[in-house]
């Protein structure tokens, strides 16, 4: 890990021993949640687990939003879950859902790419889009 400027781990959320160790070694933990009741309830539960592991102070929320769901404010999510909302990303465009379910790259001229880029520069580094046709391997081989 020491040889890289940034390491990102997409963990299962099951709090396996290796996941907890990765989170302990992490500078930031981002808990991804949306605004539906079941997902917010799960985020509350995970926040309590993170608190019991003394990891809550470096945890914040990445809030995804869908148009067909009732709007709940970021302030309400923060209050209900007990964690600050680091960023919000709208995934309500049909194209975005298709790209995500098909494992395709999000197009760099699309609004959701701009939201992801803004969040990445706020927390990590300037995120450049992968070269056209380069696929995911082109993105990580830079």
C-alpha positions as CSV (number, residue, x, y, z in Angstrom):
1,X,0.0,0.0,0.0
2,X,2.9,2.4,0.8
3,X,4.0,2.6,-2.8
4,X,0.6,4.0,-4.0
5,X,-0.7,7.5,-3.6
6,X,-4.3,6.1,-3.4
7,X,-5.8,2.8,-2.7
8,X,-9.5,2.2,-3.1
9,X,-11.2,-0.9,-1.6
10,X,-14.8,-1.7,-2.4
11,X,-15.7,-3.9,0.6
12,X,-18.7,-6.1,1.0
13,X,-20.2,-4.5,4.0
14,X,-20.2,-7.8,5.9
15,X,-17.4,-6.6,8.3
16,X,-15.2,-9.6,7.7
17,X,-11.8,-9.5,9.6
18,X,-9.9,-8.4,6.5
19,X,-12.5,-5.7,5.8
20,X,-12.2,-4.3,9.3
21,X,-8.4,-4.3,9.0
22,X,-8.5,-2.5,5.7
23,X,-10.8,0.1,7.3
24,X,-8.5,0.5,10.3
25,X,-5.7,1.3,8.0
26,X,-7.7,3.7,5.9
27,X,-7.6,7.4,6.1
28,X,-11.2,7.8,4.9
29,X,-14.2,5.4,4.9
30,X,-17.2,6.1,2.6
31,X,-20.4,4.3,3.4
32,X,-22.6,4.3,0.2
33,X,-26.3,4.7,0.8
34,X,-29.4,5.8,-1.0
35,X,-32.5,7.5,0.3
36,X,-34.9,4.5,0.5
37,X,-35.9,3.4,4.0
38,X,-34.4,0.0,3.9
39,X,-31.0,1.2,2.8
40,X,-31.0,4.1,5.3
41,X,-31.8,1.6,8.1
42,X,-28.9,-0.6,6.9
43,X,-26.6,2.5,6.9
44,X,-27.7,3.3,10.5
45,X,-26.8,-0.3,11.5
46,X,-23.4,-0.1,9.8
47,X,-22.7,3.3,11.4
48,X,-23.3,1.6,14.8
49,X,-20.9,-1.2,13.9
50,X,-18.3,1.4,12.8
51,X,-18.7,3.2,16.0
52,X,-18.2,0.0,18.0
53,X,-15.0,-0.5,16.1
54,X,-13.9,3.1,16.8
55,X,-14.0,3.9,13.1
56,X,-16.8,6.4,13.0
57,X,-14.6,9.5,13.1
58,X,-13.2,8.8,9.6
59,X,-16.5,7.7,8.1
60,X,-18.8,9.8,5.9
61,X,-21.7,9.0,3.5
62,X,-21.8,8.9,-0.3
63,X,-25.4,9.4,-1.0
64,X,-26.9,8.1,-4.3
65,X,-30.2,9.5,-5.5
66,X,-32.9,8.2,-7.8
67,X,-35.7,10.4,-9.2
68,X,-38.5,8.0,-8.6
69,X,-37.8,7.9,-4.8
70,X,-39.1,10.5,-2.5
71,X,-36.6,13.3,-1.9
72,X,-35.0,13.2,1.6
73,X,-32.6,16.0,2.3
74,X,-28.9,15.4,3.0
75,X,-29.5,17.1,6.3
76,X,-32.2,14.5,7.2
77,X,-29.9,11.6,6.1
78,X,-27.1,13.1,8.2
79,X,-29.4,13.3,11.2
80,X,-30.9,9.9,10.8
81,X,-27.7,8.0,10.1
82,X,-25.4,10.1,12.3
83,X,-22.7,10.7,9.7
84,X,-21.9,13.6,7.4
85,X,-22.8,13.4,3.8
86,X,-19.6,13.8,1.8
87,X,-21.1,13.8,-1.7
88,X,-24.4,13.2,-3.5
89,X,-24.6,11.5,-6.9
90,X,-27.7,11.3,-9.0
91,X,-28.2,7.9,-10.7
92,X,-31.7,8.6,-12.0
93,X,-30.8,8.8,-15.7
94,X,-31.8,5.6,-17.6
95,X,-28.5,5.7,-19.6
96,X,-26.6,5.7,-16.3
97,X,-28.5,2.7,-15.0
98,X,-28.0,0.8,-18.3
99,X,-24.2,1.6,-18.2
100,X,-23.9,0.4,-14.6
101,X,-25.9,-2.8,-15.1
102,X,-24.0,-3.6,-18.3
103,X,-20.6,-2.9,-16.7
104,X,-19.9,-0.2,-19.3
105,X,-17.9,3.0,-18.8
106,X,-19.9,6.2,-17.9
107,X,-19.5,8.6,-20.7
108,X,-17.3,11.6,-19.8
109,X,-19.7,14.2,-21.2
110,X,-22.6,12.9,-19.1
111,X,-23.7,14.8,-16.0
112,X,-23.1,11.9,-13.6
113,X,-19.4,11.7,-14.7
114,X,-19.1,15.4,-13.7
115,X,-20.6,14.6,-10.3
116,X,-18.2,11.7,-9.8
117,X,-15.3,13.9,-11.0
118,X,-16.3,16.7,-8.6
119,X,-16.5,14.2,-5.6
120,X,-13.1,12.7,-6.5
121,X,-11.3,16.0,-6.7
122,X,-12.9,17.0,-3.4
123,X,-11.6,13.9,-1.6
124,X,-8.8,12.4,-3.6
125,X,-7.2,13.6,-6.8
126,X,-8.3,15.0,-10.2
127,X,-10.0,12.1,-11.9
128,X,-9.3,12.0,-15.7
129,X,-11.7,9.9,-17.8
130,X,-10.3,6.8,-19.4
131,X,-9.3,7.0,-23.0
132,X,-12.0,6.1,-25.5
133,X,-12.0,2.4,-26.2
134,X,-9.4,1.8,-23.5
135,X,-11.9,0.1,-21.2
136,X,-11.2,-0.4,-17.5
137,X,-7.7,-1.7,-18.1
138,X,-6.8,1.5,-19.8
139,X,-8.0,3.5,-16.8
140,X,-5.8,1.5,-14.4
141,X,-2.8,1.1,-16.5
142,X,-1.9,4.8,-16.5
